[in-house]
Amino acid sequence: MTDLLVTNGRVVTQDADRRVVEDGAVAIRNDEITAVGPTETVEAAHDAEEVIDADGGAVIPGLVNPHTHVSDVLLRGSFAQDRGFLDWLYNVKRPATFTMSPEEQTVAAELYCLEAIQSGVTTFVEADTEVVWDDWSTVEAKLDVYDRAGIRNVYGAGMVDQGADPAFRELVADIQARDPGVDHPPPDRFVEDTDTVVDEVESLVETYHGTADGRQSVWPAPVVVGTTSNRAFREAYRLAEEYDVMTTAHVAEAEAQEQRPLSSVEYLRNAGYLGERTLLGHCVQTDESDVRILAETDTAVAHNYVANMRLATGYAPVATMLDAGVTVGLGTDNAILSDTVNPLGDVRAMAAGHKGYHRDPGVVPAQQAFDMVTADAARAVGRPDDLGSIEPGKQADIAVVDLDHPHLTPCPDPVSALVYNAQGFEVDTVVCAGDVVMTDRDVRSFDVSEATITSRATDTAADIVERTGYG
């Protein structure tokens, strides 16, 4: 008996041939896809307990977001918009997220997951940069929500084992002088001894990796080059190998933090951190030599286009990376920079932006752009064998996009429409690991209504702003 059939859709398989099955269907048993083909053929061969009629909509792989931040979803629109990267980080994000209680982290995670599901996301990588390792309560509050949400989460456990150098400390102090009334956390509050932070991350992996019916993953996540020792980077990669996971870090995002005789990419290669288990976020301040190193080491990149544009940190050389064979997935990064966690919205901006920047309409074509939120994003997070496409034997992570909108009409090519026309709110149905998480845009994951989640988030956000004192 088949558990679920999704019928009458335009199935964008994202398989090796990038087939689109018109009037297609997908059969699901337990948590796996068992058949893909014409609706008439699949229906005849499978007697299902539940049938979802896609009604001509695009049936796509669940979207994979390889780099994002969850807690600061509550800070949207609450601060001056002329802030550069370090001003935003040290006067807004870090003070606000540091002050959040476990209960507030729960509110943030519920809002984040609600929006992610409604955007068609079935897998996201959270790169948590403000972890206080003497108390797991804020981390566990979020992981509990991810368990209930019903989609896949990778929790990148932030590793910081050295403080910034004196010159950078002085720079931060000068930046914080803009907002003297803000309750800034002590500069070394997130720094732990190397052995301590490695042991804590390993314990978190052993405790939570593989929980939530296999949907929860934990990775070691050195935060940035400037606050992570050589040894910590080596230990992070060792843990990734030992526990068969990946590791991720923020790299070459802001020029002020990247001034050193070696580029950050060269440094990480020499430190033994680059390789097939590594996913680097951003990689904005990189050159052709860095790109060659990424390709040679089979290191993946999470490109965070809209967030980097918002903070004006620069243009990542993604066209060069793609030409060199580097695996690149598209992340949404911070929900207060993108300002959404909606990959279809970001992919539209990214695909158009690179064309304009290079003055070349052939750069990052629609199919390649869509790969960056599906098949290539799955490869970037180390899951090419079971995520990112609709094929028998792969995990049953699927979204249905309603194409019956004026802005999606006509639609001769669903991939082109998904990249250049869709805005994200058209996602109607989400299935993860064979479980129906959303139908008719009604998210089934939580025991409270959408209105309750958004109302609670609004009130909590106001409290955080008032308490922290930023603006």
Salt bridges, closest charged atoms under 4 A:
ASP15 OD2 - ARG19 NE 2.82
GLU22 OE1 - ARG10 NE 2.89
ASP72 OD2 - LYS93 NZ 3.17
ASP82 OD1 - ARG178 NH2 2.81
ASP87 OD1 - ARG83 NH1 2.70
ASP87 OD2 - ARG178 NH1 2.49
GLU104 OE1 - ARG467 NH2 2.93
GLU110 OE2 - ARG148 NH2 3.26
GLU110 OE1 - ARG456 NH2 2.77
GLU115 OE1 - ARG76 NH2 2.37
GLU126 OE2 - LYS142 NZ 2.54
ASP128 OD2 - LYS142 NZ 3.04
GLU130 OE1 - LYS93 NZ 3.44
GLU130 OE2 - ARG94 NH2 3.29
ASP134 OD2 - ARG189 NH2 3.55
ASP144 OD2 - ARG148 NE 3.33
ASP147 OD1 - ARG215 NH2 3.75
ASP179 OD2 - ARG83 NH1 2.86
ASP188 OD2 - ARG169 NH2 2.66
ASP195 OD1 - ARG231 NH2 2.37
GLU235 OE1 - ARG238 NH2 2.89
GLU242 OE1 - ARG238 NH1 2.66
ASP244 OD1 - ARG277 NH1 3.18
GLU253 OE2 - HIS282 NE2 3.33
ASP333 OD1 - HIS67 NE2 3.24
ASP333 OD1 - HIS69 NE2 3.31
ASP333 OD1 - HIS282 NE2 3.81
ASP339 OD1 - ARG310 NH1 2.69
ASP371 OD1 - ARG18 NE 3.07
ASP376 OD1 - ARG379 NH1 2.75
ASP386 OD2 - ARG383 NH2 2.73
GLU391 OE2 - LYS394 NZ 3.75
ASP397 OD2 - ARG152 NE 2.67
ASP402 OD2 - HIS405 NE2 3.63
GLU426 OE2 - HIS407 NE2 2.62
